[in-house]
Amino acid sequence: MKNPFKKIIQNEELPASLKKKVLDDVEIVKLSLDLADLFAIKYPNSLEELFKIVSRSNKN
């Protein structure tokens, strides 16, 4: 697959709408990664810590 960005002339400015679309797409990817991190890593870790605390308090 050829790199489509090499077709763009180096001195040529990209249209503002294209820049905005690319930046919006990057933001969506970042948001998706943050949500995945929240629900796949942080939430289970929080539950694990909560259960450890509860089990320790039940033993005492």
C-alpha positions in Angstrom: 0.0 0.0 0.0 1.4 3.3 -1.0 1.6 6.3 1.4 -1.1 8.8 0.2 0.6 11.6 2.1 3.6 11.4 -0.3 1.2 12.7 -3.1 0.8 16.0 -1.3 3.2 18.7 -2.3 5.5 19.5 0.6 4.9 23.3 0.4 1.1 22.9 0.0 -1.1 23.6 3.0 -3.8 21.1 3.8 -7.4 22.4 3.9 -8.6 23.3 7.4 -11.5 20.9 7.1 -9.1 18.0 6.5 -6.9 19.0 9.4 -10.0 19.2 11.6 -11.2 15.8 10.5 -7.8 14.2 11.2 -7.5 15.8 14.6 -11.1 14.8 15.5 -10.3 11.2 14.5 -7.2 11.3 16.7 -9.3 12.6 19.6 -11.8 9.8 19.1 -9.0 7.2 19.2 -7.6 8.8 22.4 -11.1 8.7 24.0 -11.6 5.1 23.0 -8.3 4.1 24.6 -9.1 6.0 27.7 -12.5 4.3 28.0 -11.0 0.9 27.4 -8.3 1.6 30.1 -11.0 2.8 32.5 -13.3 -0.3 32.1 -10.7 -3.0 31.4 -7.9 -2.0 33.8 -8.8 0.6 36.4 -12.4 -0.5 37.2 -11.4 -4.2 37.9 -8.3 -3.0 39.9 -10.6 -0.8 42.0 -13.0 -3.7 42.6 -10.1 -6.0 43.6 -8.8 -3.4 46.1 -12.3 -3.0 47.5 -12.8 -6.7 48.0 -9.4 -6.9 49.7 -10.3 -4.2 52.1 -13.7 -5.8 52.8 -12.2 -9.2 53.4 -9.6 -7.8 55.7 -12.3 -5.9 57.7 -14.4 -9.1 57.9 -11.4 -11.1 59.3 -10.9 -8.5 62.2 
